[in-house]
């Protein structure tokens, strides 16, 4: 059974950090020192658990950006990331945001399109990985 909860960084940190390090630092080679940042403390975090095991995370920044979407490898392709994303989008809608914006890794553009996001602008590099800004009106 999958469970998703929204929380502040103080509550999310111990379970979200290892997921982000596994996906971004270990798998994708993002420098460890830039993975956690000052925006974590100002963001709303989503965590997904299967039973008692944390398997995915993401965050919603105060300006309506979704970021740090990470799903552990064994859980990809099972709808976990979509549920985390939709929980963050709904939180943005409930607080009155007009849109949600994110920086999608190019390989994940189709995933975000399935959730109503559209490309905005050109492809750019962030942390050595090609990204595309995407938007979804609420």
C-alpha positions as CSV (number, residue, x, y, z in Angstrom):
1,X,0.0,0.0,0.0
2,X,1.4,3.4,-1.0
3,X,1.0,6.3,1.3
4,X,1.9,10.0,0.5
5,X,2.2,12.8,3.0
6,X,3.1,16.5,2.8
7,X,5.4,18.0,5.4
8,X,8.0,20.6,6.2
9,X,11.7,19.9,5.8
10,X,12.3,19.2,9.5
11,X,9.9,16.2,9.3
12,X,11.0,15.2,5.7
13,X,14.8,15.5,5.9
14,X,15.8,12.2,7.4
15,X,13.7,10.2,4.8
16,X,13.9,12.5,1.8
17,X,17.6,13.1,1.8
18,X,18.7,9.5,1.2
19,X,16.2,9.2,-1.7
20,X,17.6,12.3,-3.3
21,X,21.2,11.3,-2.8
22,X,20.5,7.8,-4.3
23,X,18.8,9.2,-7.4
24,X,20.7,12.5,-8.0
25,X,24.1,12.0,-6.5
26,X,24.8,8.3,-6.9
27,X,22.8,7.6,-10.2
28,X,23.1,10.9,-12.0
29,X,26.4,12.3,-10.7
30,X,25.0,15.6,-9.3
31,X,27.6,17.0,-6.9
32,X,26.7,16.1,-3.3
33,X,27.3,19.6,-2.1
34,X,24.5,21.1,-4.3
35,X,21.8,18.5,-3.7
36,X,20.5,19.9,-0.5
37,X,20.0,23.7,-0.5
38,X,18.6,26.6,1.4
39,X,15.2,26.2,-0.4
40,X,14.5,22.9,1.4
41,X,13.7,24.7,4.6
42,X,11.3,27.0,2.8
43,X,9.5,24.3,0.7
44,X,6.7,21.8,1.2
45,X,7.9,18.2,0.8
46,X,6.0,15.2,-0.4
47,X,7.1,11.7,0.7
48,X,5.8,8.4,-0.5
49,X,6.1,5.2,1.5
50,X,5.4,1.6,0.6
51,X,4.5,0.2,4.0
52,X,7.2,1.7,6.2
53,X,9.8,2.2,3.4
54,X,10.3,5.7,1.9
55,X,10.4,5.3,-1.9
56,X,9.9,8.8,-3.5
57,X,10.0,12.5,-2.7
58,X,9.5,15.9,-4.3
59,X,9.2,19.5,-3.1
60,X,7.0,22.6,-3.8
61,X,8.8,25.9,-3.5
62,X,7.1,29.0,-2.3
63,X,7.1,30.4,-5.8
64,X,5.2,27.5,-7.3
65,X,8.1,25.5,-8.6
66,X,8.1,21.7,-8.2
67,X,11.6,20.2,-7.9
68,X,13.7,17.4,-6.6
69,X,11.3,14.8,-7.8
70,X,13.0,11.5,-7.1
71,X,11.7,7.9,-7.1
72,X,14.0,5.0,-6.1
73,X,14.8,2.8,-9.0
74,X,12.7,-0.3,-8.0
75,X,9.6,1.9,-7.8
76,X,9.8,3.6,-11.1
77,X,7.2,3.0,-13.7
78,X,4.5,2.1,-11.1
79,X,2.8,5.5,-10.8
80,X,4.6,6.5,-7.6
81,X,6.1,9.6,-9.2
82,X,2.8,10.7,-10.6
83,X,1.1,10.4,-7.3
84,X,3.9,12.5,-5.6
85,X,3.6,15.1,-8.4
86,X,-0.1,15.3,-8.2
87,X,0.0,15.8,-4.4
88,X,2.4,18.7,-4.9
89,X,0.2,20.2,-7.7
90,X,-2.9,19.9,-5.5
91,X,-1.1,21.6,-2.6
92,X,-0.1,24.5,-5.0
93,X,-3.8,24.7,-6.2
94,X,-5.1,24.8,-2.6
95,X,-2.8,27.6,-1.6
96,X,-3.9,29.7,-4.5
97,X,-1.0,29.4,-7.0
98,X,-2.1,30.2,-10.6
99,X,0.4,27.7,-12.1
100,X,3.1,25.2,-11.3
101,X,6.5,25.4,-13.0
102,X,9.3,22.8,-13.0
103,X,12.6,22.0,-14.6
104,X,12.2,18.5,-16.2
105,X,15.1,16.4,-17.1
106,X,14.8,15.9,-20.9
107,X,14.2,12.2,-20.5
108,X,11.2,12.9,-18.3
109,X,9.4,15.3,-20.5
110,X,6.8,12.7,-21.6
111,X,6.1,11.9,-17.9
112,X,5.3,15.5,-17.1
113,X,3.3,16.0,-20.3
114,X,1.0,13.1,-19.1
115,X,0.4,15.2,-16.0
116,X,-0.6,18.3,-17.9
117,X,2.7,20.2,-18.1
118,X,3.8,21.9,-21.4
119,X,7.3,22.9,-22.4
120,X,8.3,26.6,-22.1
121,X,11.4,27.8,-23.8
122,X,14.5,25.9,-24.9
123,X,16.6,23.1,-23.4
124,X,19.3,24.1,-21.0
125,X,21.9,22.4,-18.8
126,X,21.6,22.2,-15.0
127,X,24.1,20.2,-12.9
128,X,25.5,18.7,-16.2
129,X,22.0,17.4,-17.2
130,X,19.8,18.6,-20.0
131,X,16.5,20.2,-18.7
132,X,13.4,21.7,-20.1
133,X,11.3,24.2,-18.2
134,X,7.6,23.2,-18.2
135,X,4.4,24.8,-16.9
136,X,0.9,23.7,-15.9
137,X,-1.9,26.2,-15.3
138,X,-4.1,25.5,-12.2
